[in-house]
Amino acid sequence: MKELPRGARAVVTGGGSGLGRALCNDLAGRGARVLVTDVNLPTAEETAEMLRCRGCEAHAMQVDVRKPEQVEAMARKASELWGGTDVLVNNAGLAVVGELGKIPVEEWQFQVDVNLMGVIWGCHYFGPEMVRRGSGFLLNVASAAGLLAAPMMGPYNVTKAGVIALSETLFVELGPAGVHVSVLCPTFLRTNIHKAARSFGGGTGEKTDKLVTEAKWSAEEVAKVAIDEMLVGRLYIIPQTDGKILWRAKRALGQNFYGMVRAALKQGVLEALLK
């Protein structure tokens, strides 16, 4: 397995909790110096202090990824600290789910600004410096939702699919310059994302809570797979078996895959599975 160079310079958005914190811990455990950023500064500082207690160099910064000027300031901070960035993890995100027509317009916009534009700004401000240097890793955190587009998850699906498309584009565009681009597409894992989820209709909030809290995979397990596969240059990182199987089924069946999902929804099969 390829190793991360000791002293590598890493920046992680949404690093104050959940998967973001697990990714910070994993990178630090491989010898990286980490700039932990989050919209919630106290949680970012908490993660950074955890890393420092392990003898790792870590810094905290408040960043709202919806605001490009703050993402640009994040890139400047990394340059001031270390002269550049070797690994950028665009992890910050949240979930807006529910029924079409019941989700307020402003919630759609909020979801796009955080989950999609936040990743775009990260790539925009960090990617060119990596290209000039001829090396680096961009790890964009999407979701199996972006590959599979489950019902009642429109805003979340759309933004995660956009992150996947951006990653595919940059994999080709930046690869010849020595910049590795990967997109992480996990299914459900045990994090606190459901606590901040915004749900509108259809009982989607309760169902999401159950799927997250009872998930088999921990954030730490997903983080390890993510960094392992990022280091070997894998574009699509799908840690769990269920995600791999469903994605292969969709690619094999095409429209028939969604016909089966629609039939299962109509017959209450999906509802029964979520109880």
Secondary structure, DSSP 8 states (H G I E B T S, - for coil): -----TT-EEEETTTTSHHHHHHHHHHHHTT-EEEEEESSHHHHHHHHHHHHHTT--EEEEE--TT-HHHHHHHHHHHHHHHSS-SEEEE-----EEE-TTTS-HHHHHHHIIIIIIHHHHHHHHHHHHHHHHT-EEEEEE--THHHH--TTBHHHHHHHHHHHHHHHHHHHHHGGGTEEEEEE-----BSSGGGS-EEESTTHHHHHHHHHHT-SSBHHHHHHHHHHHHHTT-SEE--SHHHHHHHHHHHHHTHHHHHHHHHHHHTTHHHHHT-
